[in-house]
């Protein structure tokens, strides 16, 4: 990664993700429990369904790099997760920039030999 991308990621985290997290916490939303409840009898939960199905592994993913924002927006809107839609433009920009860095269009290295 480059210094520019590292600073983009840091800025996205500080300017977009942290404020959303603070807002969610202020309304009582908890993403991960970090404190144990000393009065809780148990944390064990009986599950009605104990195996995963094929559909549990199929999320669809993003259809193309140009569709990342729309795909994320549809995913998060359908799931009703509070405020994540506001992250869509920034995440799409980061995804496109990271994808551009990862592309290697230099062709075959001159150090590769083909033996017949």
C-alpha positions as CSV (number, residue, x, y, z in Angstrom):
1,X,0.0,0.0,0.0
2,X,1.1,3.6,-0.4
3,X,1.2,6.4,2.1
4,X,-1.6,8.1,0.3
5,X,-3.9,5.1,0.7
6,X,-2.9,4.6,4.3
7,X,-3.8,8.2,5.1
8,X,-7.1,7.7,3.2
9,X,-8.0,4.7,5.3
10,X,-7.0,6.5,8.5
11,X,-9.1,9.5,7.5
12,X,-12.1,7.4,6.6
13,X,-11.9,5.6,10.0
14,X,-11.5,8.8,12.0
15,X,-13.9,11.0,10.1
16,X,-16.7,8.6,9.2
17,X,-16.5,5.3,11.2
18,X,-15.7,6.7,14.6
19,X,-18.5,9.4,14.6
20,X,-21.0,6.7,13.5
21,X,-19.8,4.4,16.3
22,X,-20.2,7.2,18.8
23,X,-23.7,8.0,17.6
24,X,-24.7,4.4,17.7
25,X,-23.3,4.0,21.3
26,X,-25.1,7.1,22.4
27,X,-28.4,5.6,21.3
28,X,-27.7,2.3,23.1
29,X,-26.6,0.2,20.1
30,X,-24.0,-2.3,21.1
31,X,-22.0,-4.1,18.4
32,X,-19.7,-6.2,20.6
33,X,-20.1,-6.7,24.4
34,X,-16.9,-5.7,26.1
35,X,-18.2,-5.9,29.7
36,X,-19.5,-9.0,31.5
37,X,-22.7,-8.7,33.5
38,X,-21.9,-9.9,37.0
39,X,-25.6,-10.6,37.6
40,X,-26.1,-12.8,34.5
41,X,-26.9,-16.4,35.2
42,X,-25.5,-17.6,31.9
43,X,-24.5,-16.4,28.5
44,X,-25.4,-19.7,26.9
45,X,-28.2,-19.5,24.3
46,X,-30.1,-22.5,23.1
47,X,-30.3,-22.4,19.3
48,X,-33.3,-23.8,17.4
49,X,-31.1,-24.3,14.3
50,X,-27.7,-25.8,14.9
51,X,-26.3,-26.3,11.4
52,X,-25.5,-24.0,8.6
53,X,-27.2,-24.2,5.2
54,X,-25.7,-23.4,1.8
55,X,-27.5,-20.0,1.8
56,X,-25.6,-19.0,4.9
57,X,-22.4,-19.0,2.8
58,X,-23.9,-17.1,-0.2
59,X,-24.1,-13.4,0.3
60,X,-23.9,-12.4,-3.3
61,X,-21.0,-10.0,-2.9
62,X,-20.5,-6.9,-5.1
63,X,-21.4,-7.3,-8.7
64,X,-18.5,-5.1,-10.0
65,X,-16.1,-2.4,-8.8
66,X,-18.4,0.3,-10.2
67,X,-21.4,-1.1,-8.3
68,X,-19.8,-1.3,-4.9
69,X,-21.6,1.7,-3.5
70,X,-25.1,0.6,-4.7
71,X,-24.5,-3.0,-3.6
72,X,-23.5,-2.0,-0.1
73,X,-26.4,0.4,0.2
74,X,-28.8,-2.3,-0.8
75,X,-27.3,-4.8,1.6
76,X,-27.3,-2.5,4.6
77,X,-30.8,-1.1,3.8
78,X,-32.3,-4.6,3.6
79,X,-30.7,-5.5,6.9
80,X,-31.8,-2.3,8.6
81,X,-28.5,-1.6,10.2
82,X,-28.5,1.9,11.7
83,X,-26.5,4.4,9.8
84,X,-24.2,2.2,7.8
85,X,-25.6,3.6,4.5
86,X,-23.7,6.8,5.3
87,X,-20.4,4.9,4.9
88,X,-21.2,3.6,1.3
89,X,-19.6,6.4,-0.7
90,X,-16.4,6.4,1.3
91,X,-16.1,2.6,1.3
92,X,-16.7,2.6,-2.5
93,X,-13.9,5.1,-3.0
94,X,-11.5,3.2,-0.9
95,X,-12.4,-0.1,-2.6
96,X,-11.8,1.4,-6.0
97,X,-8.5,3.0,-5.0
98,X,-7.3,-0.2,-3.3
99,X,-8.2,-2.3,-6.4
100,X,-6.3,0.1,-8.6
101,X,-3.2,-0.4,-6.5
102,X,-3.5,-4.1,-6.6
103,X,-3.7,-4.4,-10.4
104,X,-0.5,-5.6,-12.1
105,X,-0.7,-4.9,-15.8
106,X,3.0,-5.2,-16.5
107,X,2.7,-8.4,-18.4
108,X,5.0,-11.4,-17.9
109,X,8.2,-10.8,-16.1
110,X,11.4,-11.1,-18.2
111,X,12.7,-13.5,-15.4
112,X,10.1,-16.1,-16.4
113,X,11.4,-18.8,-18.7
114,X,9.3,-21.1,-20.8
115,X,10.8,-24.5,-21.3
116,X,9.8,-26.7,-24.2
